[in-house]
Amino acid sequence: MSLRWKTGGCHCGAVEWQALTNDDIIVHECNCSICDMVGYLHLIVPAAHFKLIKGEDRLTSYKFKTGIAQHKFCKNCGVKSFYVPRSNPDGFSLNLRCMDRDQFSKITIAPLDGQNWELNAGNLAHLSKQDQ
């Protein structure tokens, strides 16, 4: 599989980023308290495969429970298009809903039982390793 740069961002356009990903991807639909409420679809990439193009000054953060996850929201429109997840603090989780799906040739959505976080979060750890 070849890696190519894909783009994403928030609703109002104040935040834009690029990520190096495969054309065939698996995203995770988590049922934890926050992901279930906002409908977040996780595409996890290594930190080296992510570039914030614009909008760093437009971002605000939200942390809860352990404080490890850094939920990043646009101050203008409130959209969380990416964040640093607790499961992968060495990478980024991109919200597929904030990307043009035509950039991908195949998208598979896999469930993730985030309501039982401690039992399942380890299944994501490999996704932020650079050899993916």
C-alpha positions in Angstrom: 0.0 0.0 0.0 1.2 3.5 -0.8 1.0 6.4 1.5 -0.3 9.7 0.2 -1.0 13.1 1.8 -4.7 13.7 2.6 -6.3 16.9 3.9 -8.8 17.7 6.6 -10.0 20.5 8.8 -12.8 22.1 10.7 -16.2 23.3 9.5 -15.4 27.0 9.1 -12.0 26.4 7.5 -9.9 28.1 10.2 -8.1 24.8 11.0 -6.5 22.8 8.1 -4.2 19.9 8.3 -2.6 17.2 6.2 -1.9 13.5 7.1 0.1 10.8 5.4 -2.2 7.8 5.1 -2.9 4.8 3.0 -5.7 4.9 0.4 -7.4 1.9 2.0 -8.1 2.7 5.6 -9.7 1.3 8.7 -11.3 3.8 11.0 -12.7 3.1 14.4 -16.1 4.0 15.7 -15.8 4.3 19.4 -18.7 4.1 21.8 -17.1 5.9 24.8 -18.9 8.8 26.4 -17.4 11.6 24.2 -17.0 9.8 20.9 -20.5 8.4 21.0 -22.0 11.9 21.6 -20.1 13.5 18.7 -20.0 10.7 16.2 -16.2 10.7 15.9 -14.6 8.3 13.4 -10.9 7.7 14.3 -8.2 7.4 11.8 -5.0 7.2 13.9 -1.7 8.2 12.4 1.9 8.6 13.8 2.8 12.1 14.8 5.4 12.3 12.0 2.5 11.7 9.5 0.6 14.8 10.6 1.1 18.5 9.7 -1.1 21.3 11.0 -1.2 23.7 8.0 -3.1 26.5 9.6 -5.2 27.4 12.6 -3.0 26.6 15.6 -4.1 30.0 17.1 -7.7 29.0 16.5 -7.5 25.8 18.6 -8.6 25.2 22.2 -8.1 22.0 24.2 -10.3 20.0 26.5 -9.0 17.3 28.9 -10.9 15.0 31.2 -10.4 12.0 33.5 -6.6 11.1 33.1 -5.8 14.3 31.2 -3.7 12.4 28.7 -6.0 12.9 25.7 -5.7 16.4 24.2 -9.1 17.1 22.5 -8.5 20.0 20.1 -11.5 22.1 19.0 -11.7 25.1 16.7 -12.6 28.2 18.7 -14.7 29.5 15.8 -17.0 26.5 14.8 -16.4 24.1 17.7 -15.4 21.1 15.5 -12.9 18.6 16.7 -11.2 17.5 13.5 -8.2 15.9 15.2 -6.7 15.3 18.6 -4.0 13.4 20.6 -5.8 10.3 21.9 -5.1 8.6 25.2 -4.7 5.3 23.4 -2.0 6.8 21.1 -0.3 9.8 22.8 2.5 9.4 20.2 0.2 10.1 17.3 -3.0 11.8 16.2 -6.6 10.7 15.7 -8.1 12.3 12.7 -11.9 12.6 12.4 -12.8 10.9 9.1 -16.0 13.1 9.1 -13.7 16.1 8.7 -12.1 14.7 5.5 -13.2 14.4 1.9 -13.9 10.6 1.6 -13.1 10.8 -2.1 -9.4 10.9 -1.0 -9.6 7.2 -0.2 -10.2 4.2 -2.3 -11.6 2.0 0.5 -12.9 2.9 4.0 -13.7 0.2 6.5 -15.5 1.2 9.7 -14.7 -1.0 12.7 -16.4 -0.8 16.1 -14.3 -0.1 19.2 -15.8 -0.8 22.6 -14.6 2.4 24.4 -17.2 1.8 27.1 -14.7 -0.9 28.3 -11.7 1.2 27.6 -9.1 -0.6 29.6 -9.8 -3.9 27.9 -9.8 -2.5 24.4 -7.5 0.5 24.0 -4.4 -1.6 23.6 -5.8 -2.8 20.3 -5.1 0.7 18.8 -1.5 1.2 20.1 0.2 -0.1 16.9 -1.6 2.5 14.7 0.6 5.4 15.7 3.8 3.5 15.0 5.6 5.0 12.0 6.0 1.6 10.2 2.3 1.5 9.5 
